[in-house]
Amino acid sequence: QRKRAKQRENDDDASSTEEEVQDDFIVQNGGPHKMEGSDHVDLAFEDIQLTLTTKKKARLLLDGSCRGRAKPGRMLAIMGPSGAGKSTLLHALAGRVKDSPKLRLQGLRYVNGHPVCEDCMLPAAFIEQEAVFFPHMTVRETLNFRVELKLGKQSSKAVRDELVDELMEQV
């Protein structure tokens, strides 16, 4: 009975957290909009399907079998072998699939319980698979290195440091 009571308390805490999250982002015109001072996003998705149509045939990149939910303050792992479509799924969820007559994206995405239209970008950030980080450098050192390579002497050290600080905030 104690375990059940504790579980009910946890369930009550979880539902009150979900109610708080509902107010952080609103969906207007099919797209999410951040409310002032908020940073919580509850992302749910289901039946995400991506088809590439060429002259020869249609190729299914995402088969629609993937569904899940990323809750604020929790980690969601998307795992699978090389070529399984993990990066493709992330791009589809974030709304970063390039508009093309050859690509057809279907499925449902929800921000804080509200449906989001298929072509809307979500307030999401992820590090691309191709990003190079050096094991002997900290994240800040790696970002400093990359920013310096990208901007060179076009910008002062203070401007580059400010950009790295902003990037660190996002990560």
Salt bridges, closest charged atoms under 4 A:
GLU18 OE2 - ARG69 NH2 3.50
ASP24 OD2 - HIS40 ND1 2.56
ASP39 OD1 - HIS40 ND1 3.39
ASP42 OD2 - ARG69 NH2 2.59
GLU128 OE1 - HIS91 NE2 3.35
ASP161 OD2 - LYS157 NZ 3.24
ASP165 OD1 - ARG140 NH1 2.76
